[in-house]
Amino acid sequence: MSSRLDVFIDRMVSQRACLDFAIAETAAMAGPVFELGLGNGRTYHHIRSRVAGRDIYVFERAVASHPDSTPPEDRTIHGDVTDTLPETLAGMGPVASLIHADLGGHNLEKNDRFARLISPLVEPLLAPGGMMVSSDRMYFDGLMELPLPAGAVEGRCFVYQKAVD
Ligand SMILES: C[S@@+](CC[C@H](N)C(=O)[O-])C[C@H]1O[C@@H](n2cnc3c(N)ncnc32)[C@H](O)[C@@H]1O
């Protein structure tokens, strides 16, 4: 049986492997990257260090990140994602090249309910060919779930892609 430490390590290793994979796969796209859930800012810091030439917007209801990992104010979208995702779609349209979501806490049932709630808000934001990396299984109508890259652990991270028209 996996210990909580095993699960935590698997999640972190998987997050990095899936992010690196999706960043590389979408590198030729010009659209912005959306980070949903800043937290301490570790994954934002990782994304920022690896993404070149694309704007990175962070969605967070209560910014409390490490000072080294705090996005500029004009790239921070404050508020609850159930409000800010539809507002962003109305303002920007389906432009995202990559969306990363790490919004959950320790309650797996609550995380799953929230993933079901936001899946239809995330899906229309992706540009054709755009990818989504999530710590929780998502419930998309039209996105394809991709096999995990080497180094990621099944069930600890999920990767989806919108088909190119
Ligand atoms: C697990 S932390 C993210 C950790 C981050 N990936 C890191 O590497 O440090 C989850 C974050 O999502 C934010 N969050 C959770 N639900 C949210 C919601 N409905 N709207 C906006 N932010 C939310 C929380 O405030 C928290 O900062």
The ligand as an SDF file (V2000), in Angstrom:
LIG
                    3D

 27 29  0  0  0  0  0  0  0  0999 V2000
   -2.6860   22.9330   -4.0790 C   0  0  0  0  0  0  0  0  0  0  0  0
   -2.5780   24.6930   -4.1810 S   0  0  0  0  0  0  0  0  0  0  0  0
   -1.6060   24.9250   -5.6620 C   0  0  0  0  0  0  0  0  0  0  0  0
   -0.1660   24.5720   -5.4570 C   0  0  0  0  0  0  0  0  0  0  0  0
    0.7350   25.0110   -6.5880 C   0  0  0  0  0  0  0  0  0  0  0  0
    0.5400   24.1690   -7.7750 N   0  0  0  0  0  0  0  0  0  0  0  0
    2.1890   24.9800   -6.1790 C   0  0  0  0  0  0  0  0  0  0  0  0
    2.9890   24.2810   -6.8320 O   0  0  0  0  0  0  0  0  0  0  0  0
    2.5540   25.6540   -5.2140 O   0  0  0  0  0  0  0  0  0  0  0  0
   -4.2000   25.1050   -4.6810 C   0  0  0  0  0  0  0  0  0  0  0  0
   -4.4640   26.5950   -4.8460 C   0  0  0  0  0  0  0  0  0  0  0  0
   -5.6870   26.7430   -5.5790 O   0  0  0  0  0  0  0  0  0  0  0  0
   -6.4110   27.8280   -5.0500 C   0  0  0  0  0  0  0  0  0  0  0  0
   -7.8430   27.5850   -5.3250 N   0  0  0  0  0  0  0  0  0  0  0  0
   -8.5670   26.5220   -4.9140 C   0  0  0  0  0  0  0  0  0  0  0  0
   -9.8330   26.6350   -5.3510 N   0  0  0  0  0  0  0  0  0  0  0  0
   -9.8960   27.8020   -6.0560 C   0  0  0  0  0  0  0  0  0  0  0  0
  -10.9580   28.4610   -6.7350 C   0  0  0  0  0  0  0  0  0  0  0  0
  -12.1980   27.9540   -6.7530 N   0  0  0  0  0  0  0  0  0  0  0  0
  -10.6720   29.6230   -7.3680 N   0  0  0  0  0  0  0  0  0  0  0  0
   -9.4210   30.1470   -7.3360 C   0  0  0  0  0  0  0  0  0  0  0  0
   -8.3710   29.5710   -6.6970 N   0  0  0  0  0  0  0  0  0  0  0  0
   -8.6170   28.4030   -6.0490 C   0  0  0  0  0  0  0  0  0  0  0  0
   -6.1070   27.8100   -3.5520 C   0  0  0  0  0  0  0  0  0  0  0  0
   -6.2930   29.1000   -2.9900 O   0  0  0  0  0  0  0  0  0  0  0  0
   -4.6410   27.3600   -3.5370 C   0  0  0  0  0  0  0  0  0  0  0  0
   -3.7800   28.4680   -3.5200 O   0  0  0  0  0  0  0  0  0  0  0  0
  1  2  1  0
  2  3  1  0
  2 10  1  0
  3  4  1  0
  4  5  1  0
  5  6  1  0
  5  7  1  0
  7  8  2  0
  7  9  1  0
 10 11  1  0
 11 12  1  0
 11 26  1  0
 12 13  1  0
 13 14  1  0
 13 24  1  0
 14 15  1  0
 14 23  1  0
 15 16  2  0
 16 17  1  0
 17 18  1  0
 17 23  2  0
 18 19  1  0
 18 20  2  0
 20 21  1  0
 21 22  2  0
 22 23  1  0
 24 25  1  0
 24 26  1  0
 26 27  1  0
M  CHG  2   2   1   9  -1
M  END
$$$$
